[in-house]
C-alpha cells in the first residue's frame, strides 16, 4: 500500500488521563506508541481489503483525545492525502445526537418515553397504527415502531429539492409491520424525532442541534450544510465498480430524512461527541444531559431482540439501547453505532467501564465489517497497553 500517507498527531507518546470507571476512579496510562505500532498494519489491511480510499481515526481515553491519524487519499484523482481535518459524511452516527436533543426535551417534562407519540402530533398522525398497540417514543428510539426505513435520496446538484419535514412526514408515517414485533431500521422514525425536537422546543431543528449539541461540544466542523472552509477539506465519496473492482467516484446526495444522518464532520468533532458519551453526559465540566438519561440510552431496551446489530456487530448480549447499540463483552459494557451513505462509512465504539473510545470516518462504501473489526482490534490494544486495571463495582 505504497500510496498510503500518514498524518499523525499526538502530544505525548504516553498520556496520563483520569478515567472515571464504575468504582473507584482510577488513573490510566496508555502507551500510545505501542498501540499505534500494532494498530497501523491493521488499518492498512482494512483499507486494502475494504477498498477504502481514505480514513481518519481517533483514539480516546477518559476525556482526552490521545491520538489521531489519517491514511490514504481523500481525493484519488487529485492525490489529496487525508488528514484528521478532512471532512466526511458521518451518517447515522448522528442519530444519537438527535436522540440527545429529544431526551433533553424529555428532561424538561415535555413527554415520557412510553407516551403515545400520536398524542403529540397535530399537523399529521402516524397512519395505520393499532390503537391497542400504539407507537411510543421508546419504539421510535429502538427501531421497533414498525415504520419503514425510508430515504428518498436526491443528487446534491440535481433539480429536486427535498420536502420540508412536515410535508414529508405527512405522507411517510405509515406503519408497515406491527409495532414492537421486530427491529426495522427506520430513518423515517428519526426524521420524526427531528420534527418532535422542533415541535417541543419551539426552535427550528437545525438551530436547536447547533445551539444545544454542537456548540457546547465545540464541534465547530460539523454541519448539515458544509461551510466554505469545510468544503475545501471535503473528501470525495467512492464506490467499487462491480466490473473492474476499482474505486470510482459516486454522486453526493441529499434527502428529506436529514435528521437521520446526512451530516458532515471531522474526526476531531466525532471525538468530542465520543467524549461526552464516555463521560455520561459531561464535556469539559459542562453537563449536556443527565447521567440517568445516558444510562437509559446505553441500556438494551428489549431483551427479546437479541443478537448482532445489523447482522454483523454484536453477540447474544447485543441490542438497541435508545439509539446506541449496546453490548456486554468480556465483562465490559460497550456502545457503538455505524453510519453509511453512498461512498461513506463511519463507526464509533466506546467501552464504558474503561472509558476508552475509537472513532473512524472513511470515504469507502459499505465498509462496515472492516471498520468493526478494526475498532475491536484498537480496543483490545488500548486495554493491552493500559497500566490501569478495570474497576469493579460493588456487587458485580
Buried (B, 14 or more C-beta within 10 A) or exposed (E): EEEBBBBEBBEEBBBBBBBBBBEEEBEBBBBBEBBBEBBBEBBBBBBEEBBBBBBBBBBBBBBBBBBBBBBBBBBBEEEBBBBBBBBBBBBBBBBBBBBBBBBBBBEEEBBEBEBBBBEEBEEBBBEEBEEEBBBBBBBBBBBBBBBBBBBBBBEEEEEEEBBEBEEBBBEBBBBBBEBBEEBBBBBBBBBBBBBBBBBBBEBEBBEBBBEBBBEBBEBBBBBBEBEEEBEEBBBBBBBBEEEEEEBEBBBBBBBBBBBBBBBBBBBBBBBBBBBBBBBBBBBEEEEBBBEEBBBBBBBBBBEEBEEBBEEEBBEEBBBBBBBBBBBBBEEBBBBBBBBBBBBBBBBBBBBBBBBBBBBBBBBBBBBBBBBBBBBBBBBBBBBEBBEBEBBEEEEE
